[in-house]
Amino acid sequence: MTHAIELTNASKVYRRFAHRRQFATLKSALLSRSLVRDLRPDETFTALTNVTVSVPRGQTLGVIGRNGSGKSTMLKLVAGITKPTSGTVRVNGRISALIELGAGFHPEISGRENVFINGIMLGLTKREVAQRFDEIVEFAELQEFIDAPVKNYSSGMYMRLGFAVAIHVDPEVLLVDEVLAVGDEGFTHKCLDKFAEFKRRGKTILLVTHSLGMVERFCDEALWLDAGRIKGSGDPKRIVGAYLTDVEQREEHELAAGDAKARESASVAIVSPDEPASAVLPDMPIETATGPADMFRATEGRWGSREVEITQVTLVGPDGEAGHVFHSGDPMDVRIQMRAPLPVDDFVVGIGIFNAEGVCCYGTNTSIAELVAERLSGNAEATFSIASLDLVEGTYKLDVAVHKLDGYPYDYHRLLYTFRVKLRAKDVGIYRPRHEWRFAGDVTFKDARR
Amino acid sequence: MLHNLAQLPRYRGLIQSLVARELKARYRGSVLGFFWSFVNPLLLLLVYSIVFAYIMPARFTGGEEPKPFADAYPYGVFLFCGLLPWTWFASTLNESAGVLISGGNLIKKVLFPAEVLPIVTALANMVHFFFGLPILVLFLIYYGAPITFGELVWFPVIVLVQLILTMGLGLLVAALTVHFRDIRDILANVLTLWFFATPIIYPWQHAPDLGKWFLNLNPFTHLAISYQEVLFFRGPFGHWRWLLAMAVVSIGFFLFAYFVFDRLRDTFAEEV
């Protein structure tokens, strides 16, 4: 079996010119007689490092990875748009690259003329374009507008036409870079059908995408790039799983860092927690927004008299480990560490869950739960245990507070804790009840994931 | 390099359709549309004729100069013989300076032979030059210019030499401008200087001796003189030796320019 795409130890180093370089001119290059030397970079950025991949003919390879991991660079190498700095790239067969749709469309002339020119640019002859013209226009769903200048097209029409031309080039190797977001659902399905047809006809496809579901469903193999290196390759399900785990871990770190920062800035404006709490008994709660200029964080803050202090809040997942990323439906414990320097008997512990839009998803406190406070002294811990985190995917924030029954705040932490709920299904709304679909009568479905 | 150069004929379909697109797109949306291709040179001719016939009358009274074909020296027509090809030359270079940058989308996102872009620019401007020719011919006929078949045979040769020279310079300018954007600004001024350093608004014979020596170093001098001799001046085409020498120089220069372009090719996708 021959390989359609072969990369051997391919590396790509981009030049990254320092500031000085931008002001270097022809004059200086000529004066120092170093035209060639001056074109040498001051700094370099390695986009790909020793990537070795081979895709057998007729296979579909999905490339996944975070932004900036080198996916598009790899695609450009395969497309021949840029050359590898070292290593080799070999491609057997005619390539069509769906990288930038409609690149080279001229806005002033009609869609019809652009189809011809674009087709010729992509390697067809005039006659071949003429043969496929009707098919292209039909695929793009632009029959009525094909004679209008392209500048009057909407961006969707523009992309659709670009996609239609590129896909009708009839390549042996198709390179796709995240281009399926070009139309409505119907058009996306048409594109997927077209890809499936390509697959059936034994064409090789290299697919760069963030749509992991597509990789799982559609690709024979997956390649995971991270910071320009191959981090894994093989069975799509396994690679996607590993990638997701990695993404969660990263998010975990980011959320933890973000929370720490928010708390830090919230406590700057308030009195030192080491002072006896009884010494500070303000009439008004000290409101501490972290800075009015920062609109997104303006509502976060911490205030209160500190007669009772919340010293730590941890979110604990089903594995018993503290974390910030949870799966929908998992149990989650909110552990609230408190400290009361002097014993208090009038206190309520409360909690609120907000989604990213600031909508309160749920809120409760010990008083609502009909628990009457009796005594809190020294160090104590309260755990709010959620049996099942039935929320849709998204980022959520927590309010945690200890206050008097009449609302007088001891320590109010406003939106200082962030956690993320992960879910592969893209349900909408906030609440995600546990559910399943059942059917009776003459109705059948097929699982799309199969 | 030679391998890439040999590929060039394969792109003729592409070049052809891009030139056609360039021409179509240029006047799309204007009222006169394609007529501008004729009106533009006419207006240009009018402006220069008024300036040099009435505002700053050009006085040519040298004894050595070849005799114009009519007693009344139709200065405007003389001027036009050099101006029309110059317009082709100058606008090609001006447009070439930006052609890779404005076509950046193609170079970065599509596997596209970059040299096609400056070549298309040169050819599209050549077509405009052709559109201007009927105007020139009308004037030549009106003044009863003595064009003979023997002279006219040289005309395509001159055009070809100019095309090769223009494409060569266009390639060089296009490739270098990607790295040195300053060229765009420098170029406009260089072209103005170049225009006056070429016997277009004055006959070569009117230059002082030292000036003549310098003028001979200017490749466009020989093209301008050739056009003028073939179309305007009476008598046989005496400049052909220079023209043939220019042909050799132009081909050599084109190869050199293509070499530079080819060497820089891989940097375009990253720099534009």
Contacts between the chains, C-beta under 8 A, distances in Angstrom:
chain1	res1	chain2	res2	distance
A	14	B	270	6.2
A	15	B	270	6.7
A	25	B	180	6.3
A	25	B	182	5.0
A	26	B	176	7.3
A	26	B	180	3.9
A	26	B	182	5.2
A	26	B	183	6.3
A	26	B	186	7.5
A	27	B	182	7.5
A	29	B	180	7.0
A	39	B	179	6.3
A	39	B	267	7.0
A	76	B	269	7.5
A	79	B	111	5.6
A	80	B	111	5.0
A	81	B	107	7.7
A	81	B	108	6.7
A	81	B	109	7.0
A	81	B	110	7.3
A	81	B	111	5.8
A	81	B	269	5.4
A	82	B	266	7.1
A	82	B	269	4.9
A	82	B	270	6.8
A	83	B	266	5.1
A	95	B	111	6.9
A	97	B	109	7.6
A	97	B	110	6.9
A	97	B	111	6.7
A	99	B	109	4.9
A	99	B	110	7.4
A	100	B	105	6.3
A	100	B	108	7.6
A	100	B	109	3.4
A	100	B	110	7.1
A	103	B	105	4.4
A	103	B	106	5.8
A	103	B	108	8.0
A	103	B	109	4.3
A	103	B	110	5.1
A	104	B	103	7.8
A	104	B	105	6.5
A	104	B	106	4.8
A	104	B	110	6.2
A	104	B	112	7.5
A	106	B	21	5.6
A	106	B	25	5.3
A	108	B	24	7.8
A	108	B	25	4.2
A	108	B	28	4.4
A	108	B	29	6.8
A	109	B	21	6.0
A	109	B	24	5.5
A	109	B	25	5.3
A	109	B	28	6.5
A	113	B	21	6.6
A	113	B	24	7.0
A	116	B	17	6.3
A	117	B	17	5.0
A	117	B	18	6.7
A	117	B	21	5.5
A	120	B	13	5.7
A	120	B	14	5.1
A	120	B	17	5.4
A	121	B	14	6.3
A	121	B	106	7.3
A	121	B	110	6.3
A	121	B	112	6.3
A	122	B	110	7.2
A	125	B	13	6.2
A	126	B	13	6.1
A	126	B	17	7.3
A	149	B	28	7.1
